[in-house]
């Protein structure tokens, strides 16, 4: 299997596509100014205690307070709070971090009112991003994730990933980490640490320790609430978790992002630094690698997957529902047994559903209505196949066998809102207004904009993005309409076919790839 990462950077957002054998399996999109990412650590303030829920609302500067349950305080909450209060008080006798005394663990059956009071400062980490009307879900069990290790301040525990099966390797890693672990820092050893040398793991430990300790001196002067520690960008976090020898290319269309990713890959995997490549093509990067088409096909409400069979995917506040339909597949296999047909459609659907869960980052409860099967052996085969397909999924999940109604229930870790991509396009004639302009005059409109840009606003170099059908029309023939525009206005005009645009939609970009609109002046969008 060959894997690629395609990164599309625009002025407003960053989109990341993960391809396996050229098939889209993960898609992430975040705005450039997005905050409250999973892993960020905040200095917050207790806003309200909820004894009935054994929880508290914490002000972290978001419009909705974060939710902190007693069970998310963590066993070492007492020492965390004591240290934080001494730091904030300006106590010069506060001992160095390595000399802290670890206090007794928090009572698992305790009450929130015994641990916190209204107005208390507290260090909290985002465990789940704000979803719908809910604020972020918080925890005080702090952790800093690296490629091979996760470091936990105010702890002395060492845990080994359950995916490392060899007892000898588990014992080696535990002994190794115990010998190099800084005092008062717990460590979780990730699966990728298997077989790694002590020098490599020790370097990562020191790096994570320094990232945390470098932020501590800022606490006494920090406002409450305020950001204490910021998680790395989504692209770096993704590389940290998924980068392996199967990745052959990482294409990025922005120089600054390219430099950052190249530096990071050089740091964590020097032998793979050559796979990071800067894309400079005229065509939009997602169009060039066929990502735009796959997004349109794969993220709609109805997804066709094999020989006419299709899925219908519905999202509600409480759960996600997937309905498997055979379509016209059954009609094509009239000589086959109905049970065999049902099994084949269900197995193909399981493969596509596993991809859809990763692609849409669906979390919470997922209910799948498969085609009914009567034989228990086939129902068991479907459950085992679904479990096998989900092994590639990095999110924690649990899959229940088919119920007597033919429903499969899955719970999947939800840490951020489900990806919502608009796959429907505006009416190509009226652009959603209900009023149609004569389409034959569309090129006249484009030429008016070109004339205003070049003659009135003296802009000679820019890009015009238009629908591929319109692009084919303006570039056809030996003496094309585009050729005439360049002779008349400027040879610096570049026209690009963009699959993401509607039929009569167009966009202008400057040489720095910033989108702008043209009226009687140029305005950046």
C-alpha positions, -999 to 999 in steps of 0.1 A, spaced: 0 0 0 13 35 -10 2 65 10 3 102 2 -6 134 20 -19 164 0 -20 198 18 -40 227 4 -32 260 21 -53 290 14 -56 324 31 -85 312 53 -80 275 59 -58 245 56 -72 212 41 -53 179 45 -61 148 24 -46 114 31 -46 90 2 -40 52 3 -33 38 -32 -48 71 -45 -81 65 -26 -91 93 -2 -93 78 34 -89 109 56 -98 145 52 -91 173 77 -100 210 73 -93 238 98 -95 276 96 -62 294 99 -74 312 131 -90 281 147 -86 278 184 -94 253 211 -77 224 194 -75 190 212 -42 190 233 -42 228 240 -36 235 277 -53 265 294 -51 284 326 -88 285 335 -110 296 363 -138 276 380 -171 293 369 -197 271 385 -199 238 404 -225 212 396 -228 188 426 -256 169 409 -234 160 380 -202 159 401 -187 183 376 -177 219 371 -179 245 343 -145 261 336 -139 295 319 -112 291 293 -121 321 273 -146 304 250 -181 316 246 -193 284 263 -176 273 295 -157 240 293 -171 209 311 -148 192 337 -161 160 353 -147 148 386 -134 116 369 -114 138 346 -94 154 374 -69 126 373 -52 108 402 -25 135 406 -49 165 407 -38 174 443 -2 179 435 -11 198 402 -33 222 421 -9 228 450 19 235 425 -2 258 404 -14 279 434 21 283 447 33 294 413 5 319 409 10 334 444 46 343 434 60 321 462 98 323 457 101 291 478 83 270 452 105 240 447 119 231 412 96 207 393 119 178 398 118 182 436 80 182 440 66 158 465 39 137 449 8 138 471 -16 109 477 -39 102 447 -73 117 445 -102 96 458 -119 80 429 -153 82 446 -149 118 458 -170 149 452 -162 179 430 -170 203 458 -143 188 479 -117 193 451 -126 227 437 -142 259 447 -157 287 426 -130 311 414 -102 286 417 -75 287 390 -70 253 373 -48 240 345 -70 221 320 -64 205 287 -89 203 258 -100 166 255 -128 173 230 -133 204 208 -166 224 212 -193 205 194 -227 220 184 -240 239 214 -216 223 239 -183 239 251 -150 220 251 -146 188 272 -117 193 296 -93 172 317 -67 181 343 -47 150 335 -22 168 314 -3 151 286 22 162 258 22 139 228 53 131 208 59 107 180 70 77 202 60 89 237 34 108 256 47 127 286 24 134 316 36 161 341 28 155 378 29 117 375 54 88 380 35 61 360 50 43 330 26 26 306 33 6 274 10 5 244 -11 -27 244 -4 -30 207 32 -40 215 27 -77 220 62 -90 227 68 -94 264 106 -90 259 101 -57 240 76 -44 266 101 -52 294 130 -36 275 110 -4 269 97 -2 305 133 -6 319 146 19 293 121 46 301 124 41 339 161 48 335 158 80 315 125 94 327 127 128 344 114 129 379 77 138 383 70 131 346 50 100 337 53 84 303 31 64 279 51 45 254 34 46 220 33 17 195 58 35 172 85 32 199 88 -5 193 125 -13 184 137 23 190 171 30 205 175 46 239 192 78 225 162 85 203 136 81 231 157 100 255 160 129 231 122 130 226 117 129 264 140 159 269 123 178 241 88 173 256 101 181 291 116 214 278 84 224 259 64 221 292 89 237 316 96 266 292 60 277 297 59 275 335 76 309 341 48 326 322 21 315 346 25 342 374 20 370 348 -7 352 328 -43 364 326 -69 341 337 -82 326 315 -54 323 289 -36 298 267 -7 281 286 5 255 260 -5 252 223 -7 219 205 11 217 172 -8 224 140 -32 197 126 -8 187 98 21 182 122 -1 163 146 -13 141 117 23 134 106 33 126 142 6 100 144 5 84 109 39 89 93 54 55 84 75 40 56 44 35 34 42 73 28 59 82 -5 49 118 -9 38 148 11 27 176 -13 22 211 0 13 242 -20 26 268 5 63 277 10 60 284 48 40 253 55 65 233 33 94 246 54 77 238 87 68 203 76 102 196 61 119 207 94 95 184 114 100 154 91 137 159 91 136 159 130 114 128 135 124 107 104 155 121 86 155 93 61 121 104 48 128 141 44 128 138 6 92 128 5 82 164 14 76 183 -19 65 218 -28 37 219 -53 39 248 -78 15 237 -105 -11 261 -120 -39 237 -114 -54 237 -79 -35 210 -59 -67 191 -50 -78 190 -86 -43 178 -98 -44 148 -74 -81 140 -80 -90 149 -44 -118 174 -53 -136 147 -73 -133 122 -45 -146 147 -19 -177 154 -40 -183 116 -45 -175 105 -9 -189 131 14 -225 134 0 -256 120 18 -257 91 -7 -225 72 -14 -223 46 -42 -197 20 -36 -200 -11 -58 -220 -23 -87 -250 0 -80 -251 -6 -42 -251 25 -21 -251 39 15 -273 66 29 -256 84 58 -276 106 81 -263 127 110 -282 137 141 -272 153 174 -274 120 192 -260 95 167 -251 87 131 -272 63 110 -260 44 80 -285 25 57 -271 -1 33 -290 -6 1 -283 -31 -27 -296 -9 -54 -297 -27 -87 -269 -52 -77 -294 -79 -68 -310 -77 -102 -276 -83 -119 -270 -115 -99 -303 -134 -104 -286 -168 -105 -270 -163 -71 -286 -172 -38 -302 -142 -20 -282 -150 11 -250 -149 -8 -259 -117 -26 -268 -101 8 -234 -112 23 -214 -98 -7 -232 -65 -6 -227 -62 32 -190 -71 31 -185 -44 4 -205 -20 25 -184 -27 56 -153 -18 37 -168 15 25 -183 23 59 -149 18 76 -134 43 51 -163 67 57 -159 67 95 -122 78 91 -130 102 62 -158 121 80 -143 116 115 -177 103 127 -178 99 165 -202 89 192 -228 62 184 -230 49 148 -259 25 139 -256 6 106 -287 -11 91 -272 -39 69 -292 -60 45 -309 -89 64 -291 -122 65 -306 -154 80 -275 -175 86 -256 -169 118 -223 -179 102 -227 -150 77 -236 -126 104 -205 -136 123 -184 -133 92 -197 -97 86 -188 -87 122 -153 -102 119 -147 -85 85 -159 -51 99 -135 -55 129 -107 -62 104 -115 -32 83 -115 -9 113 -80 -19 124 -66 10 104 -87 35 124 -66 53 149 -96 65 169 -107 42 198 -138 22 189 -160 -7 199 -180 -29 175 -210 -49 186 -222 -80 167 -254 -77 146 -286 -75 167 -316 -97 159 -329 -67 139 -298 -68 116 -283 -36 132 -247 -31 140 -237 -6 167 -204 11 168 -190 36 193 -161 56 181 -140 82 199 -153 117 192 -128 146 199 -139 172 174 -170 181 154 -178 158 124 -164 170 91 -192 189 73 -184 195 36 -210 210 13 -210 187 -18 -241 203 -34 -234 231 -58 -255 262 -65 -276 262 -96 -252 267 -125 -276 291 -142 -288 314 -114 -261 307 -87 -289 303 -61 -305 336 -67 -335 323 -87 -328 348 -115 -308 338 -145 -285 360 -165 -280 351 -201 -252 325 -201 -240 336 -235 -230 369 -218 -209 352 -191 -176 356 -211 -185 393 -216 -187 397 -178 -152 381 -175 -138 404 -201 -152 434 -183 -134 423 -151 -102 417 -170 -104 452 -186 -110 469 -153 -81 450 -137 -56 457 -164 -66 491 -177 -82 509 -147 -64 492 -118 -31 485 -137 -28 449 -124 -9 429 -150 -3 395 -133 -31 375 -117 -50 342 -120 -86 337 -131 -102 304 -118 -132 292 -138 -152 259 -142 -135 233 -165 -163 235 -190 -159 273 -193 -121 268 -194 -125 245 -224 -147 271 -241 -123 300 -237 -92 280 -247 -106 262 -278 -93 268 -313 -60 280 -327 -69 316 -319 -87 311 -286 -106 337 -266 -79 334 -239 -53 342 -265 -72 373 -276 -75 384 -240 -37 381 -234 -30 401 -266 -55 428 -257 -49 431 -220 -19 414 -205 3 383 -211 4 379 -173 -32 366 -172 -34 329 -162 -67 311 -165 -71 279 -144 -97 252 -146 -111 247 -110 -134 217 -103 -146 232 -70 -164 261 -88 -199 262 -101 -206 264 -139 -209 302 -140 -187 310 -110 -153 326 -111 -125 337 -87 -95 360 -90 -62 354 -72 -30 375 -70 5 361 -74 6 353 -37 -26 331 -41 -48 356 -22 -83 357 -34 -97 392 -43 -129 407 -57 -131 433 -85 -155 462 -83 -142 496 -89 -112 486 -68 -94 455 -56 -106 440 -23 -90 410 -6 -115 384 5 
